[in-house]
């Protein structure tokens, strides 16, 4: 099969590595890709958001399947454009992608389907939003309604912090159009985990689960990021618990989407909170998570490509997803200054040494080649160092051994990825 994978981050490198193992694959293109994905297939210089150019390339190269990585092209209608020219796409329509594109849409679906989630209100006027925060107090959560690349959520511990978030999003437009309206909701308490499933119509097939570490600093301090690390599987959330969560949080949503005339077909990533009252939904995403994909996919023992093909055709009856019993841990190496203004162009060396550590894989995200061909940083989150081992402690140790083998003087990373998972296992 000839496959076009869309995206350029660590998630796409992990997807490319998994797809490249399939005996059914004959050609893998990645648009635009990065130096890591180039090791798995052929990079194509087309931006992930350029839907027209992606579809034109797919037609020209007789692509059999388009696999979307990030959310933006899906929200922009990539699957719809592929359908118009008869090319299978393993992702939702633009209408169904609003599950990620609009926090308000998701909350309305949850309310209609009886899905447990945080109490919420939507605001388009910053004064009304601030007045609401002052009435309710903190802790409280402020979310940009639209897409904000993982940076549109502020878990405010004080009312002042929440007011600042409202001002930043709605008045200062720091997130652009994504923050013109906001959803403000109660702060749920518990362990946050990420649940993944292939979905089509009213059918959901469990993929697996991981736990992200969103804050920039050790001890879950500082601002939210796109994710500074992940572990899989999460402590205290086994396959039986994952299936139960699908019954509570995902399958009712699928039924509601069918009722609305916008059936969902694609990967669902349900961010959920394990509360004392049971699992509650935080948000839906319509694709694999990042860095969760870098933790989850290396544990995959089944062939990913046939699953994507079945998904694109809307028939999941024979899809088999299997994983090793090993644990995995991913440490994100980010550029100094991230998630704010960060340093670019730093020389990166030692990925080969890192991957010589048993059980270690390094996925590239914000990387590029300089004119001399050297690997340099080009983004905020730059490398995802994954360790896989029989126990979580061994996986974490391997990941950090891999980090230690890499030379990049502008790199920063958390030193406590997986610490809470280890504590929970004791």
TIRO-886155 format. One record per residue (C-alpha): residue in one letter; x, z, y. Coordinates in steps of 0.02 Angstrom, whole numbers, padded with zeros to 5 digits, always signed. Layout:
! residues N
AXZY ...
//
This chain:
! residues 426
X+00000+00000+00000 X+00051-00035+00178 X+00021+00119+00286 X+00028+00151+00473 X+00055+00334+00518 X+00018+00377+00700 X+00116+00510+00795 X+00290+00571+00838 X+00304+00757+00802 X+00359+00873+00664 X+00187+00857+00584 X+00212+00669+00571 X+00386+00691+00497 X+00310+00806+00364 X+00169+00682+00331 X+00292+00538+00322 X+00400+00632+00198 X+00248+00669+00089 X+00181+00491+00096 X+00353+00418+00058 X+00349+00503-00112 X+00196+00406-00169 X+00226+00271-00300 X+00080+00176-00223 X+00170+00155-00056 X+00253-00012-00022 X+00283+00001+00167 X+00268+00145+00289 X+00265+00118+00477 X+00263+00262+00601 X+00206+00236+00781 X+00300+00289+00881 X+00390+00406+00761 X+00554+00497+00793 X+00730+00496+00719 X+00666+00602+00574 X+00522+00488+00526 X+00645+00342+00531 X+00720+00417+00373 X+00552+00394+00284 X+00494+00225+00349 X+00502+00106+00497 X+00468+00169+00672 X+00365+00059+00787 X+00376+00077+00977 X+00190+00100+01009 X+00126+00257+01093 X+00005+00361+00989 X-00125+00348+01126 X-00120+00158+01140 X-00268+00123+01026 X-00278-00063+01062 X-00094-00092+01023 X-00103+00013+00864 X-00250-00087+00798 X-00169-00253+00846 X-00011-00202+00752 X-00112-00149+00601 X-00198-00318+00597 X-00035-00413+00617 X+00054-00316+00479 X-00094-00317+00357 X-00102-00127+00356 X-00207-00057+00214 X-00227+00118+00287 X-00206+00204+00454 X-00164+00389+00448 X-00186+00477+00615 X-00073+00624+00652 X-00119+00697+00822 X-00291+00725+00897 X-00280+00621+01056 X-00297+00448+00977 X-00445+00509+00874 X-00534+00578+01027 X-00494+00410+01110 X-00581+00315+00968 X-00443+00256+00850 X-00553+00268+00695 X-00693+00172+00781 X-00574+00034+00835 X-00504+00021+00658 X-00680+00009+00586 X-00723-00134+00703 X-00587-00241+00624 X-00611-00178+00446 X-00455-00071+00429 X-00479+00096+00337 X-00432+00248+00442 X-00417+00424+00373 X-00491+00508+00525 X-00656+00545+00614 X-00750+00438+00738 X-00737+00473+00923 X-00906+00560+00919 X-00857+00673+00773 X-00685+00708+00850 X-00775+00803+00988 X-00761+00951+00869 X-00586+00963+00941 X-00610+00868+01102 X-00738+00991+01172 X-00743+01179+01145 X-00922+01178+01209 X-00975+01049+01079 X-00899+01154+00940 X-00986+01312+00999 X-01153+01223+01006 X-01128+01158+00829 X-01083+01333+00769 X-01236+01409+00849 X-01350+01276+00773 X-01273+01295+00600 X-01266+01484+00600 X-01076+01489+00588 X-01001+01657+00638 X-00893+01641+00794 X-00855+01735+00954 X-00992+01759+01084 X-00963+01634+01224 X-01012+01560+01391 X-00964+01395+01473 X-00922+01378+01658 X-00894+01232+01775 X-00881+01340+01932 X-00724+01450+01947 X-00814+01581+02053 X-00947+01604+01920 X-00813+01613+01785 X-00716+01746+01879 X-00874+01846+01911 X-00911+01841+01725 X-00735+01903+01683 X-00755+02048+01805 X-00921+02097+01726 X-00860+02088+01547 X-00682+02154+01568 X-00537+02129+01449 X-00472+02088+01324 X-00557+01919+01340 X-00515+01739+01295 X-00512+01593+01417 X-00510+01417+01343 X-00497+01248+01426 X-00645+01145+01365 X-00542+00989+01332 X-00380+00942+01244 X-00228+01037+01308 X-00095+01009+01172 X-00112+01186+01106 X-00085+01266+01276 X-00265+01282+01335 X-00301+01456+01268 X-00261+01619+01357 X-00294+01783+01266 X-00302+01894+01420 X-00265+02079+01398 X-00321+02118+01576 X-00457+02050+01691 X-00323+01999+01814 X-00237+01893+01681 X-00403+01811+01638 X-00439+01774+01822 X-00267+01695+01839 X-00303+01585+01688 X-00469+01529+01763 X-00383+01488+01928 X-00242+01394+01842 X-00362+01289+01739 X-00508+01261+01857 X-00436+01271+02033 X-00251+01227+02016 X-00288+01097+01880 X-00132+01144+01782 X-00209+01068+01626 X-00284+00917+01715 X-00460+00866+01666 X-00453+00976+01511 X-00478+01130+01618 X-00615+01070+01734 X-00735+01172+01629 X-00691+01326+01527 X-00763+01425+01384 X-00745+01613+01401 X-00773+01715+01244 X-00754+01886+01168 X-00585+01930+01095 X-00597+01943+00906 X-00483+02061+00812 X-00398+02024+00647 X-00272+01910+00565 X-00278+01729+00622 X-00257+01596+00488 X-00270+01406+00477 X-00379+01328+00342 X-00368+01143+00296 X-00488+01030+00200 X-00524+00846+00173 X-00704+00817+00227 X-00828+00675+00211 X-01013+00689+00247 X-01064+00857+00174 X-00917+00867+00052 X-00763+00973+00085 X-00611+00978-00031 X-00492+01122+00000 X-00314+01076+00046 X-00240+01247+00081 X-00198+01374+00215 X-00056+01431+00327 X-00027+01557+00466 X+00039+01501+00635 X+00140+01606+00759 X+00077+01546+00928 X+00165+01660+01053 X+00336+01614+01120 X+00415+01785+01096 X+00454+01905+00954 X+00317+02029+00918 X+00186+01902+00972 X+00230+01920+01156 X+00228+01796+01300 X+00122+01640+01327 X+00040+01536+01191 X+00134+01382+01132 X+00097+01238+01016 X+00164+01352+00878 X+00333+01436+00851 X+00327+01449+00663 X+00214+01463+00511 X+00203+01532+00335 X+00106+01470+00185 X+00009+01539+00097 X-00053+01676+00215 X-00047+01853+00149 X-00215+01917+00087 X-00299+01746+00094 X-00292+01671-00081 X-00377+01512-00145 X-00538+01605-00186 X-00546+01675-00009 X-00508+01502+00061 X-00652+01424-00037 X-00769+01562+00023 X-00716+01527+00203 X-00757+01342+00177 X-00932+01393+00123 X-00955+01501+00278 X-00864+01404+00414 X-00845+01221+00364 X-00982+01159+00248 X-01124+01216+00364 X-01038+01123+00507 X-01031+00965+00401 X-01217+00978+00367 X-01253+01001+00552 X-01145+00850+00598 X-01244+00743+00475 X-01406+00805+00554 X-01341+00754+00725 X-01302+00577+00666 X-01115+00603+00687 X-01052+00638+00511 X-00873+00698+00499 X-00742+00612+00393 X-00562+00669+00403 X-00451+00822+00396 X-00530+00981+00461 X-00415+01118+00522 X-00520+01274+00547 X-00433+01409+00647 X-00514+01570+00593 X-00501+01758+00617 X-00508+01873+00467 X-00611+02013+00543 X-00680+02171+00464 X-00849+02080+00463 X-00778+01931+00369 X-00700+01766+00426 X-00755+01700+00596 X-00717+01531+00674 X-00597+01520+00820 X-00596+01331+00835 X-00598+01167+00740 X-00461+01038+00747 X-00483+00865+00672 X-00309+00841+00598 X-00167+00935+00516 X-00092+01075+00620 X+00084+01081+00687 X+00184+01180+00629 X+00064+01220+00486 X+00089+01046+00411 X+00277+01076+00400 X+00242+01235+00300 X+00098+01169+00193 X+00149+00992+00144 X+00319+01034+00066 X+00224+01142-00060 X+00114+00994-00110 X+00136+00937-00291 X+00000+00803-00295 X+00008+00629-00220 X-00053+00632-00040 X-00081+00445-00021 X-00229+00425-00144 X-00312+00573-00059 X-00300+00487+00110 X-00364+00324+00035 X-00516+00413-00039 X-00545+00501+00126 X-00543+00337+00222 X-00670+00265+00099 X-00781+00419+00116 X-00776+00465-00069 X-00689+00628-00114 X-00761+00651-00290 X-00597+00623-00381 X-00475+00695-00254 X-00352+00820-00328 X-00246+00930-00214 X-00117+01040-00299 X+00022+01151-00234 X+00171+01242-00306 X+00162+01431-00319 X+00312+01443-00204 X+00300+01515-00029 X+00359+01425+00127 X+00411+01480+00301 X+00444+01371+00453 X+00545+01420+00605 X+00524+01312+00760 X+00680+01281+00863 X+00620+01247+01040 X+00708+01195+01200 X+00757+01331+01322 X+00617+01354+01449 X+00475+01302+01333 X+00323+01312+01351 X+00364+01288+01537 X+00493+01168+01607 X+00622+01145+01470 X+00796+01074+01451 X+00815+00899+01379 X+00962+00801+01312 X+01055+00939+01220 X+01164+00882+01075 X+01099+00933+00902 X+01217+00946+00754 X+01211+01019+00581 X+01044+00963+00508 X+01139+00904+00354 X+01218+01076+00337 X+01048+01158+00354 X+00973+01048+00219 X+01117+01093+00104 X+01044+01268+00097 X+00937+01277-00063 X+00753+01254-00024 X+00777+01200+00158 X+00702+01047+00241 X+00716+01006+00426 X+00576+00910+00511 X+00612+00829+00679 X+00489+00835+00823 X+00557+00823+01000 X+00715+00726+00958 X+00791+00560+01011 X+00952+00460+00997 X+01064+00446+01150 X+01152+00280+01191 X+01296+00331+01077 X+01178+00366+00933 X+01193+00555+00939 X+01041+00662+00902 X+00979+00750+01059 X+00828+00852+01111 X+00687+00763+01202 X+00539+00883+01193 X+00484+01063+01198 X+00470+01098+01012 X+00617+01006+00938 X+00649+01054+00756 X+00547+01135+00618 X+00659+01218+00489 X+00564+01249+00327 X+00620+01362+00186 X+00535+01357+00015 X+00565+01488-00120 X+00474+01588-00255 X+00439+01733-00136 X+00397+01742+00048 X+00551+01846+00088 X+00664+01719+00004 X+00576+01576+00096 X+00599+01664+00264 X+00781+01701+00227 X+00812+01519+00179 X+00730+01456+00339 X+00839+01567+00447 X+00994+01516+00351 X+00947+01338+00394 X+00926+01383+00577 X+01098+01466+00578 X+01178+01306+00512 X+01115+01202+00659 X+01217+01189+00819 X+01113+01164+00976 X+01161+01274+01122 X+00997+01250+01216 X+00890+01298+01066 X+00782+01454+01060 X+00677+01524+00919 X+00584+01678+00863 X+00674+01799+00749 X+00518+01872+00668 X+00427+01727+00587 X+00337+01792+00433 X+00366+01976+00473 X+00180+02015+00475 X+00156+01924+00310 X+00294+02028+00230 X+00219+02188+00299 X+00048+02141+00230 X+00120+02112+00057 X+00195+02287+00048 
//
